[in-house]
Amino acid sequence: MKKERKRFIAGAVCPRCGELDKLFVYHTDGKKFRECVNCDFLEEQRFAPIARELETRVASGEVERIVRIVAPSRDEH
Ligand SMILES: [Zn+2]
């Protein structure tokens, strides 16, 4: 059994409920998902190479900018 790794995205705002620091990402079956703990937002992402980068930089405000690059689809505010 493979354990899924879930990591919170610091500085990321949920596009649905607008809450900060509620999003986490996890990988399963070669896919990457972004999910919110505050609402039922769930989105599949397919940008693995850059995604790995953002997970390692969870401390600075730079993360939010990287998240937008990774997921340009739905980041309206
Ligand atoms: Zn949410």
PDB file of the backbone (N, CA, C, O) and the ligand in Angstrom, with CONECT records:
HET     ZN  A 101       1
ATOM      1  N   MET A   1       0.851  -1.210   0.000  1.00  0.00           N
ATOM      2  CA  MET A   1       0.000   0.000   0.000  1.00  0.00           C
ATOM      3  C   MET A   1       0.880   1.251   0.000  1.00  0.00           C
ATOM      4  O   MET A   1       1.792   1.404   0.813  1.00  0.00           O
ATOM      5  N   LYS A   2       0.573   2.117  -0.926  1.00  0.00           N
ATOM      6  CA  LYS A   2       1.366   3.342  -1.007  1.00  0.00           C
ATOM      7  C   LYS A   2       0.715   4.447  -0.189  1.00  0.00           C
ATOM      8  O   LYS A   2      -0.492   4.676  -0.258  1.00  0.00           O
ATOM      9  N   LYS A   3       1.523   5.096   0.556  1.00  0.00           N
ATOM     10  CA  LYS A   3       0.982   6.195   1.359  1.00  0.00           C
ATOM     11  C   LYS A   3       1.026   7.486   0.556  1.00  0.00           C
ATOM     12  O   LYS A   3       2.058   7.847  -0.010  1.00  0.00           O
ATOM     13  N   GLU A   4      -0.094   8.166   0.516  1.00  0.00           N
ATOM     14  CA  GLU A   4      -0.144   9.431  -0.205  1.00  0.00           C
ATOM     15  C   GLU A   4       0.484  10.523   0.642  1.00  0.00           C
ATOM     16  O   GLU A   4       0.290  10.614   1.854  1.00  0.00           O
ATOM     17  N   ARG A   5       1.230  11.328  -0.049  1.00  0.00           N
ATOM     18  CA  ARG A   5       1.863  12.433   0.674  1.00  0.00           C
ATOM     19  C   ARG A   5       1.060  13.709   0.472  1.00  0.00           C
ATOM     20  O   ARG A   5       0.820  14.130  -0.660  1.00  0.00           O
ATOM     21  N   LYS A   6       0.660  14.301   1.536  1.00  0.00           N
ATOM     22  CA  LYS A   6      -0.088  15.543   1.438  1.00  0.00           C
ATOM     23  C   LYS A   6       0.742  16.681   2.007  1.00  0.00           C
ATOM     24  O   LYS A   6       1.316  16.591   3.092  1.00  0.00           O
ATOM     25  N   ARG A   7       0.780  17.741   1.240  1.00  0.00           N
ATOM     26  CA  ARG A   7       1.561  18.892   1.691  1.00  0.00           C
ATOM     27  C   ARG A   7       0.755  20.165   1.525  1.00  0.00           C
ATOM     28  O   ARG A   7       0.165  20.415   0.474  1.00  0.00           O
ATOM     29  N   PHE A   8       0.741  20.941   2.550  1.00  0.00           N
ATOM     30  CA  PHE A   8       0.049  22.211   2.455  1.00  0.00           C
ATOM     31  C   PHE A   8       0.838  23.185   1.599  1.00  0.00           C
ATOM     32  O   PHE A   8       2.069  23.178   1.591  1.00  0.00           O
ATOM     33  N   ILE A   9       0.112  24.014   0.889  1.00  0.00           N
ATOM     34  CA  ILE A   9       0.753  25.030   0.067  1.00  0.00           C
ATOM     35  C   ILE A   9       0.683  26.350   0.811  1.00  0.00           C
ATOM     36  O   ILE A   9      -0.368  26.989   0.870  1.00  0.00           O
ATOM     37  N   ALA A  10       1.792  26.746   1.370  1.00  0.00           N
ATOM     38  CA  ALA A  10       1.806  27.997   2.117  1.00  0.00           C
ATOM     39  C   ALA A  10       1.591  29.185   1.187  1.00  0.00           C
ATOM     40  O   ALA A  10       2.202  29.269   0.121  1.00  0.00           O
ATOM     41  N   GLY A  11       0.741  30.079   1.588  1.00  0.00           N
ATOM     42  CA  GLY A  11       0.507  31.278   0.805  1.00  0.00           C
ATOM     43  C   GLY A  11      -0.502  31.090  -0.312  1.00  0.00           C
ATOM     44  O   GLY A  11      -0.800  32.035  -1.043  1.00  0.00           O
ATOM     45  N   ALA A  12      -1.031  29.889  -0.453  1.00  0.00           N
ATOM     46  CA  ALA A  12      -1.994  29.630  -1.519  1.00  0.00           C
ATOM     47  C   ALA A  12      -3.412  29.929  -1.038  1.00  0.00           C
ATOM     48  O   ALA A  12      -3.797  29.587   0.080  1.00  0.00           O
ATOM     49  N   VAL A  13      -4.160  30.565  -1.899  1.00  0.00           N
ATOM     50  CA  VAL A  13      -5.542  30.898  -1.577  1.00  0.00           C
ATOM     51  C   VAL A  13      -6.479  29.970  -2.335  1.00  0.00           C
ATOM     52  O   VAL A  13      -6.322  29.764  -3.538  1.00  0.00           O
ATOM     53  N   CYS A  14      -7.422  29.430  -1.647  1.00  0.00           N
ATOM     54  CA  CYS A  14      -8.387  28.551  -2.292  1.00  0.00           C
ATOM     55  C   CYS A  14      -9.242  29.361  -3.263  1.00  0.00           C
ATOM     56  O   CYS A  14      -9.817  30.378  -2.874  1.00  0.00           O
ATOM     57  N   PRO A  15      -9.335  28.928  -4.514  1.00  0.00           N
ATOM     58  CA  PRO A  15     -10.121  29.665  -5.503  1.00  0.00           C
ATOM     59  C   PRO A  15     -11.616  29.568  -5.244  1.00  0.00           C
ATOM     60  O   PRO A  15     -12.391  30.332  -5.818  1.00  0.00           O
ATOM     61  N   ARG A  16     -12.020  28.672  -4.420  1.00  0.00           N
ATOM     62  CA  ARG A  16     -13.454  28.527  -4.160  1.00  0.00           C
ATOM     63  C   ARG A  16     -13.900  29.301  -2.918  1.00  0.00           C
ATOM     64  O   ARG A  16     -14.805  30.132  -2.993  1.00  0.00           O
ATOM     65  N   CYS A  17     -13.265  29.027  -1.780  1.00  0.00           N
ATOM     66  CA  CYS A  17     -13.715  29.681  -0.554  1.00  0.00           C
ATOM     67  C   CYS A  17     -12.865  30.899  -0.203  1.00  0.00           C
ATOM     68  O   CYS A  17     -13.233  31.689   0.666  1.00  0.00           O
ATOM     69  N   GLY A  18     -11.722  31.048  -0.885  1.00  0.00           N
ATOM     70  CA  GLY A  18     -10.907  32.234  -0.686  1.00  0.00           C
ATOM     71  C   GLY A  18     -10.072  32.231   0.582  1.00  0.00           C
ATOM     72  O   GLY A  18      -9.480  33.251   0.932  1.00  0.00           O
ATOM     73  N   GLU A  19     -10.016  31.117   1.266  1.00  0.00           N
ATOM     74  CA  GLU A  19      -9.247  31.035   2.497  1.00  0.00           C
ATOM     75  C   GLU A  19      -7.763  30.802   2.197  1.00  0.00           C
ATOM     76  O   GLU A  19      -7.391  30.102   1.255  1.00  0.00           O
ATOM     77  N   LEU A  20      -6.949  31.411   3.030  1.00  0.00           N
ATOM     78  CA  LEU A  20      -5.501  31.291   2.869  1.00  0.00           C
ATOM     79  C   LEU A  20      -4.977  30.074   3.624  1.00  0.00           C
ATOM     80  O   LEU A  20      -5.449  29.740   4.710  1.00  0.00           O
ATOM     81  N   ASP A  21      -3.991  29.424   3.018  1.00  0.00           N
ATOM     82  CA  ASP A  21      -3.315  28.292   3.660  1.00  0.00           C
ATOM     83  C   ASP A  21      -4.242  27.110   3.958  1.00  0.00           C
ATOM     84  O   ASP A  21      -4.027  26.381   4.926  1.00  0.00           O
ATOM     85  N   LYS A  22      -5.246  26.926   3.148  1.00  0.00           N
ATOM     86  CA  LYS A  22      -6.120  25.773   3.344  1.00  0.00           C
ATOM     87  C   LYS A  22      -5.893  24.712   2.281  1.00  0.00           C
ATOM     88  O   LYS A  22      -6.436  23.611   2.361  1.00  0.00           O
ATOM     89  N   LEU A  23      -5.092  25.049   1.292  1.00  0.00           N
ATOM     90  CA  LEU A  23      -4.882  24.111   0.195  1.00  0.00           C
ATOM     91  C   LEU A  23      -3.729  23.170   0.487  1.00  0.00           C
ATOM     92  O   LEU A  23      -2.706  23.570   1.043  1.00  0.00           O
ATOM     93  N   PHE A  24      -3.905  21.932   0.110  1.00  0.00           N
ATOM     94  CA  PHE A  24      -2.769  21.022   0.134  1.00  0.00           C
ATOM     95  C   PHE A  24      -2.754  20.230  -1.164  1.00  0.00           C
ATOM     96  O   PHE A  24      -3.768  20.107  -1.851  1.00  0.00           O
ATOM     97  N   VAL A  25      -1.603  19.708  -1.478  1.00  0.00           N
ATOM     98  CA  VAL A  25      -1.469  18.915  -2.689  1.00  0.00           C
ATOM     99  C   VAL A  25      -1.079  17.494  -2.319  1.00  0.00           C
ATOM    100  O   VAL A  25      -0.433  17.253  -1.299  1.00  0.00           O
ATOM    101  N   TYR A  26      -1.475  16.579  -3.149  1.00  0.00           N
ATOM    102  CA  TYR A  26      -1.016  15.220  -2.955  1.00  0.00           C
ATOM    103  C   TYR A  26      -0.932  14.514  -4.298  1.00  0.00           C
ATOM    104  O   TYR A  26      -1.599  14.876  -5.267  1.00  0.00           O
ATOM    105  N   HIS A  27      -0.102  13.514  -4.316  1.00  0.00           N
ATOM    106  CA  HIS A  27       0.109  12.760  -5.539  1.00  0.00           C
ATOM    107  C   HIS A  27      -0.468  11.370  -5.370  1.00  0.00           C
ATOM    108  O   HIS A  27      -0.280  10.721  -4.341  1.00  0.00           O
ATOM    109  N   THR A  28      -1.155  10.935  -6.371  1.00  0.00           N
ATOM    110  CA  THR A  28      -1.622   9.561  -6.355  1.00  0.00           C
ATOM    111  C   THR A  28      -1.742   9.063  -7.786  1.00  0.00           C
ATOM    112  O   THR A  28      -2.300   9.743  -8.647  1.00  0.00           O
ATOM    113  N   ASP A  29      -1.216   7.876  -8.029  1.00  0.00           N
ATOM    114  CA  ASP A  29      -1.363   7.262  -9.335  1.00  0.00           C
ATOM    115  C   ASP A  29      -0.786   8.128 -10.448  1.00  0.00           C
ATOM    116  O   ASP A  29      -1.314   8.153 -11.560  1.00  0.00           O
ATOM    117  N   GLY A  30       0.283   8.826 -10.150  1.00  0.00           N
ATOM    118  CA  GLY A  30       0.921   9.659 -11.161  1.00  0.00           C
ATOM    119  C   GLY A  30       0.213  10.970 -11.416  1.00  0.00           C
ATOM    120  O   GLY A  30       0.632  11.750 -12.272  1.00  0.00           O
ATOM    121  N   LYS A  31      -0.841  11.216 -10.691  1.00  0.00           N
ATOM    122  CA  LYS A  31      -1.554  12.474 -10.840  1.00  0.00           C
ATOM    123  C   LYS A  31      -1.359  13.334  -9.604  1.00  0.00           C
ATOM    124  O   LYS A  31      -1.039  12.858  -8.514  1.00  0.00           O
ATOM    125  N   LYS A  32      -1.561  14.598  -9.824  1.00  0.00           N
ATOM    126  CA  LYS A  32      -1.397  15.523  -8.713  1.00  0.00           C
ATOM    127  C   LYS A  32      -2.724  16.238  -8.485  1.00  0.00           C
ATOM    128  O   LYS A  32      -3.349  16.740  -9.419  1.00  0.00           O
ATOM    129  N   PHE A  33      -3.129  16.271  -7.244  1.00  0.00           N
ATOM    130  CA  PHE A  33      -4.387  16.920  -6.911  1.00  0.00           C
ATOM    131  C   PHE A  33      -4.166  18.055  -5.926  1.00  0.00           C
ATOM    132  O   PHE A  33      -3.265  18.019  -5.088  1.00  0.00           O
ATOM    133  N   ARG A  34      -5.000  19.041  -6.053  1.00  0.00           N
ATOM    134  CA  ARG A  34      -4.972  20.153  -5.123  1.00  0.00           C
ATOM    135  C   ARG A  34      -6.323  20.175  -4.424  1.00  0.00           C
ATOM    136  O   ARG A  34      -7.371  20.170  -5.069  1.00  0.00           O
ATOM    137  N   GLU A  35      -6.282  20.200  -3.122  1.00  0.00           N
ATOM    138  CA  GLU A  35      -7.527  20.089  -2.385  1.00  0.00           C
ATOM    139  C   GLU A  35      -7.561  21.081  -1.232  1.00  0.00           C
ATOM    140  O   GLU A  35      -6.524  21.452  -0.681  1.00  0.00           O
ATOM    141  N   CYS A  36      -8.771  21.503  -0.877  1.00  0.00           N
ATOM    142  CA  CYS A  36      -8.942  22.465   0.198  1.00  0.00           C
ATOM    143  C   CYS A  36      -9.536  21.764   1.414  1.00  0.00           C
ATOM    144  O   CYS A  36     -10.449  20.949   1.289  1.00  0.00           O
ATOM    145  N   VAL A  37      -9.007  22.090   2.590  1.00  0.00           N
ATOM    146  CA  VAL A  37      -9.536  21.468   3.802  1.00  0.00           C
ATOM    147  C   VAL A  37     -10.735  22.245   4.345  1.00  0.00           C
ATOM    148  O   VAL A  37     -11.444  21.776   5.235  1.00  0.00           O
ATOM    149  N   ASN A  38     -10.943  23.424   3.800  1.00  0.00           N
ATOM    150  CA  ASN A  38     -11.999  24.295   4.322  1.00  0.00           C
ATOM    151  C   ASN A  38     -13.317  24.113   3.562  1.00  0.00           C
ATOM    152  O   ASN A  38     -14.398  24.285   4.125  1.00  0.00           O
ATOM    153  N   CYS A  39     -13.212  23.770   2.296  1.00  0.00           N
ATOM    154  CA  CYS A  39     -14.420  23.519   1.512  1.00  0.00           C
ATOM    155  C   CYS A  39     -14.185  22.247   0.701  1.00  0.00           C
ATOM    156  O   CYS A  39     -13.248  21.498   0.980  1.00  0.00           O
ATOM    157  N   ASP A  40     -15.014  22.003  -0.282  1.00  0.00           N
ATOM    158  CA  ASP A  40     -14.873  20.749  -1.020  1.00  0.00           C
ATOM    159  C   ASP A  40     -14.133  20.923  -2.347  1.00  0.00           C
ATOM    160  O   ASP A  40     -14.290  20.123  -3.268  1.00  0.00           O
ATOM    161  N   PHE A  41     -13.341  21.961  -2.426  1.00  0.00           N
ATOM    162  CA  PHE A  41     -12.572  22.203  -3.637  1.00  0.00           C
ATOM    163  C   PHE A  41     -11.578  21.081  -3.900  1.00  0.00           C
ATOM    164  O   PHE A  41     -10.826  20.676  -3.013  1.00  0.00           O
ATOM    165  N   LEU A  42     -11.585  20.592  -5.115  1.00  0.00           N
ATOM    166  CA  LEU A  42     -10.633  19.556  -5.508  1.00  0.00           C
ATOM    167  C   LEU A  42     -10.324  19.741  -6.980  1.00  0.00           C
ATOM    168  O   LEU A  42     -11.229  19.858  -7.805  1.00  0.00           O
ATOM    169  N   GLU A  43      -9.047  19.765  -7.303  1.00  0.00           N
ATOM    170  CA  GLU A  43      -8.664  20.008  -8.680  1.00  0.00           C
ATOM    171  C   GLU A  43      -7.476  19.138  -9.050  1.00  0.00           C
ATOM    172  O   GLU A  43      -6.504  19.028  -8.303  1.00  0.00           O
ATOM    173  N   GLU A  44      -7.579  18.524 -10.218  1.00  0.00           N
ATOM    174  CA  GLU A  44      -6.447  17.737 -10.687  1.00  0.00           C
ATOM    175  C   GLU A  44      -5.473  18.642 -11.408  1.00  0.00           C
ATOM    176  O   GLU A  44      -5.873  19.527 -12.164  1.00  0.00           O
ATOM    177  N   GLN A  45      -4.221  18.420 -11.176  1.00  0.00           N
ATOM    178  CA  GLN A  45      -3.212  19.221 -11.841  1.00  0.00           C
ATOM    179  C   GLN A  45      -2.266  18.310 -12.612  1.00  0.00           C
ATOM    180  O   GLN A  45      -2.038  17.160 -12.237  1.00  0.00           O
ATOM    181  N   ARG A  46      -1.735  18.837 -13.670  1.00  0.00           N
ATOM    182  CA  ARG A  46      -0.815  18.020 -14.470  1.00  0.00           C
ATOM    183  C   ARG A  46       0.450  18.791 -14.782  1.00  0.00           C
ATOM    184  O   ARG A  46       0.878  18.895 -15.932  1.00  0.00           O
ATOM    185  N   PHE A  47       1.023  19.317 -13.746  1.00  0.00           N
ATOM    186  CA  PHE A  47       2.231  20.115 -13.944  1.00  0.00           C
ATOM    187  C   PHE A  47       3.302  19.666 -12.962  1.00  0.00           C
ATOM    188  O   PHE A  47       3.915  20.483 -12.276  1.00  0.00           O
ATOM    189  N   ALA A  48       3.510  18.396 -12.905  1.00  0.00           N
ATOM    190  CA  ALA A  48       4.369  17.798 -11.898  1.00  0.00           C
ATOM    191  C   ALA A  48       5.762  18.406 -11.761  1.00  0.00           C
ATOM    192  O   ALA A  48       6.209  18.622 -10.635  1.00  0.00           O
ATOM    193  N   PRO A  49       6.466  18.692 -12.854  1.00  0.00           N
ATOM    194  CA  PRO A  49       7.848  19.159 -12.702  1.00  0.00           C
ATOM    195  C   PRO A  49       7.958  20.440 -11.885  1.00  0.00           C
ATOM    196  O   PRO A  49       8.831  20.556 -11.025  1.00  0.00           O
ATOM    197  N   ILE A  50       7.091  21.386 -12.145  1.00  0.00           N
ATOM    198  CA  ILE A  50       7.151  22.644 -11.407  1.00  0.00           C
ATOM    199  C   ILE A  50       6.532  22.481 -10.029  1.00  0.00           C
ATOM    200  O   ILE A  50       6.939  23.136  -9.070  1.00  0.00           O
ATOM    201  N   ALA A  51       5.559  21.615  -9.942  1.00  0.00           N
ATOM    202  CA  ALA A  51       4.872  21.398  -8.678  1.00  0.00           C
ATOM    203  C   ALA A  51       5.835  20.941  -7.598  1.00  0.00           C
ATOM    204  O   ALA A  51       5.727  21.348  -6.441  1.00  0.00           O
ATOM    205  N   ARG A  52       6.762  20.107  -7.978  1.00  0.00           N
ATOM    206  CA  ARG A  52       7.716  19.631  -6.994  1.00  0.00           C
ATOM    207  C   ARG A  52       8.514  20.804  -6.423  1.00  0.00           C
ATOM    208  O   ARG A  52       8.868  20.825  -5.244  1.00  0.00           O
ATOM    209  N   GLU A  53       8.777  21.748  -7.266  1.00  0.00           N
ATOM    210  CA  GLU A  53       9.521  22.922  -6.843  1.00  0.00           C
ATOM    211  C   GLU A  53       8.782  23.691  -5.758  1.00  0.00           C
ATOM    212  O   GLU A  53       9.378  24.080  -4.754  1.00  0.00           O
ATOM    213  N   LEU A  54       7.504  23.909  -5.954  1.00  0.00           N
ATOM    214  CA  LEU A  54       6.766  24.735  -5.001  1.00  0.00           C
ATOM    215  C   LEU A  54       6.624  24.051  -3.652  1.00  0.00           C
ATOM    216  O   LEU A  54       6.528  24.724  -2.626  1.00  0.00           O
ATOM    217  N   GLU A  55       6.609  22.752  -3.637  1.00  0.00           N
ATOM    218  CA  GLU A  55       6.454  22.052  -2.367  1.00  0.00           C
ATOM    219  C   GLU A  55       7.666  22.238  -1.462  1.00  0.00           C
ATOM    220  O   GLU A  55       7.563  22.134  -0.239  1.00  0.00           O
ATOM    221  N   THR A  56       8.796  22.510  -2.063  1.00  0.00           N
ATOM    222  CA  THR A  56       9.988  22.676  -1.254  1.00  0.00           C
ATOM    223  C   THR A  56      10.128  24.111  -0.744  1.00  0.00           C
ATOM    224  O   THR A  56      10.941  24.389   0.137  1.00  0.00           O
ATOM    225  N   ARG A  57       9.351  24.990  -1.289  1.00  0.00           N
ATOM    226  CA  ARG A  57       9.471  26.390  -0.872  1.00  0.00           C
ATOM    227  C   ARG A  57       8.200  26.857  -0.177  1.00  0.00           C
ATOM    228  O   ARG A  57       7.510  27.751  -0.668  1.00  0.00           O
ATOM    229  N   VAL A  58       7.904  26.276   0.918  1.00  0.00           N
ATOM    230  CA  VAL A  58       6.631  26.560   1.560  1.00  0.00           C
ATOM    231  C   VAL A  58       6.727  27.677   2.589  1.00  0.00           C
ATOM    232  O   VAL A  58       5.790  27.886   3.360  1.00  0.00           O
ATOM    233  N   ALA A  59       7.831  28.389   2.612  1.00  0.00           N
ATOM    234  CA  ALA A  59       8.001  29.367   3.682  1.00  0.00           C
ATOM    235  C   ALA A  59       7.866  30.815   3.226  1.00  0.00           C
ATOM    236  O   ALA A  59       7.506  31.681   4.024  1.00  0.00           O
ATOM    237  N   SER A  60       8.145  31.085   1.981  1.00  0.00           N
ATOM    238  CA  SER A  60       8.192  32.478   1.558  1.00  0.00           C
ATOM    239  C   SER A  60       6.989  32.886   0.729  1.00  0.00           C
ATOM    240  O   SER A  60       6.232  32.034   0.263  1.00  0.00           O
ATOM    241  N   GLY A  61       6.815  34.157   0.547  1.00  0.00           N
ATOM    242  CA  GLY A  61       5.714  34.655  -0.255  1.00  0.00           C
ATOM    243  C   GLY A  61       5.893  34.334  -1.719  1.00  0.00           C
ATOM    244  O   GLY A  61       4.986  34.527  -2.528  1.00  0.00           O
ATOM    245  N   GLU A  62       7.050  33.852  -2.046  1.00  0.00           N
ATOM    246  CA  GLU A  62       7.330  33.506  -3.426  1.00  0.00           C
ATOM    247  C   GLU A  62       6.454  32.340  -3.880  1.00  0.00           C
ATOM    248  O   GLU A  62       6.197  32.163  -5.071  1.00  0.00           O
ATOM    249  N   VAL A  63       6.017  31.576  -2.935  1.00  0.00           N
ATOM    250  CA  VAL A  63       5.255  30.375  -3.255  1.00  0.00           C
ATOM    251  C   VAL A  63       3.989  30.693  -4.030  1.00  0.00           C
ATOM    252  O   VAL A  63       3.650  29.996  -4.987  1.00  0.00           O
ATOM    253  N   GLU A  64       3.299  31.727  -3.628  1.00  0.00           N
ATOM    254  CA  GLU A  64       2.033  32.043  -4.267  1.00  0.00           C
ATOM    255  C   GLU A  64       2.222  32.303  -5.753  1.00  0.00           C
ATOM    256  O   GLU A  64       1.398  31.897  -6.572  1.00  0.00           O
ATOM    257  N   ARG A  65       3.290  32.967  -6.088  1.00  0.00           N
ATOM    258  CA  ARG A  65       3.559  33.239  -7.487  1.00  0.00           C
ATOM    259  C   ARG A  65       3.811  31.947  -8.256  1.00  0.00           C
ATOM    260  O   ARG A  65       3.354  31.785  -9.387  1.00  0.00           O
ATOM    261  N   ILE A  66       4.536  31.044  -7.636  1.00  0.00           N
ATOM    262  CA  ILE A  66       4.821  29.765  -8.282  1.00  0.00           C
ATOM    263  C   ILE A  66       3.543  28.968  -8.472  1.00  0.00           C
ATOM    264  O   ILE A  66       3.357  28.313  -9.497  1.00  0.00           O
ATOM    265  N   VAL A  67       2.679  29.022  -7.496  1.00  0.00           N
ATOM    266  CA  VAL A  67       1.411  28.296  -7.584  1.00  0.00           C
ATOM    267  C   VAL A  67       0.612  28.777  -8.784  1.00  0.00           C
ATOM    268  O   VAL A  67      -0.023  27.976  -9.471  1.00  0.00           O
ATOM    269  N   ARG A  68       0.638  30.051  -9.036  1.00  0.00           N
ATOM    270  CA  ARG A  68      -0.116  30.575 -10.176  1.00  0.00           C
ATOM    271  C   ARG A  68       0.443  30.045 -11.497  1.00  0.00           C
ATOM    272  O   ARG A  68      -0.293  29.780 -12.448  1.00  0.00           O
ATOM    273  N   ILE A  69       1.752  29.901 -11.520  1.00  0.00           N
ATOM    274  CA  ILE A  69       2.363  29.384 -12.747  1.00  0.00           C
ATOM    275  C   ILE A  69       1.987  27.919 -12.938  1.00  0.00           C
ATOM    276  O   ILE A  69       1.727  27.462 -14.051  1.00  0.00           O
ATOM    277  N   VAL A  70       1.967  27.212 -11.840  1.00  0.00           N
ATOM    278  CA  VAL A  70       1.655  25.791 -11.897  1.00  0.00           C
ATOM    279  C   VAL A  70       0.201  25.572 -12.289  1.00  0.00           C
ATOM    280  O   VAL A  70      -0.114  24.674 -13.070  1.00  0.00           O
ATOM    281  N   ALA A  71      -0.680  26.401 -11.740  1.00  0.00           N
ATOM    282  CA  ALA A  71      -2.106  26.199 -11.978  1.00  0.00           C
ATOM    283  C   ALA A  71      -2.755  27.469 -12.519  1.00  0.00           C
ATOM    284  O   ALA A  71      -3.440  28.180 -11.784  1.00  0.00           O
ATOM    285  N   PRO A  72      -2.546  27.747 -13.770  1.00  0.00           N
ATOM    286  CA  PRO A  72      -3.073  28.975 -14.356  1.00  0.00           C
ATOM    287  C   PRO A  72      -4.561  28.889 -14.676  1.00  0.00           C
ATOM    288  O   PRO A  72      -5.175  29.873 -15.088  1.00  0.00           O
ATOM    289  N   SER A  73      -5.122  27.728 -14.485  1.00  0.00           N
ATOM    290  CA  SER A  73      -6.494  27.502 -14.937  1.00  0.00           C
ATOM    291  C   SER A  73      -7.525  28.292 -14.144  1.00  0.00           C
ATOM    292  O   SER A  73      -8.334  29.022 -14.716  1.00  0.00           O
ATOM    293  N   ARG A  74      -7.490  28.143 -12.812  1.00  0.00           N
ATOM    294  CA  ARG A  74      -8.541  28.786 -12.016  1.00  0.00           C
ATOM    295  C   ARG A  74      -7.949  29.473 -10.808  1.00  0.00           C
ATOM    296  O   ARG A  74      -7.981  28.921  -9.709  1.00  0.00           O
ATOM    297  N   ASP A  75      -7.425  30.634 -10.982  1.00  0.00           N
ATOM    298  CA  ASP A  75      -6.886  31.362  -9.850  1.00  0.00           C
ATOM    299  C   ASP A  75      -7.513  32.741  -9.722  1.00  0.00           C
ATOM    300  O   ASP A  75      -6.849  33.701  -9.332  1.00  0.00           O
ATOM    301  N   GLU A  76      -8.756  32.830 -10.044  1.00  0.00           N
ATOM    302  CA  GLU A  76      -9.392  34.137  -9.936  1.00  0.00           C
ATOM    303  C   GLU A  76      -9.571  34.505  -8.470  1.00  0.00           C
ATOM    304  O   GLU A  76      -9.691  33.641  -7.601  1.00  0.00           O
ATOM    305  N   HIS A  77      -9.584  35.767  -8.227  1.00  0.00           N
ATOM    306  CA  HIS A  77      -9.763  36.217  -6.853  1.00  0.00           C
ATOM    307  C   HIS A  77     -11.051  37.005  -6.701  1.00  0.00           C
ATOM    308  O   HIS A  77     -11.368  37.466  -5.604  1.00  0.00           O
TER     309      HIS A  77
HETATM  310 ZN    ZN A 101     -11.649  26.207  -0.034  1.00  0.00          ZN2+
END
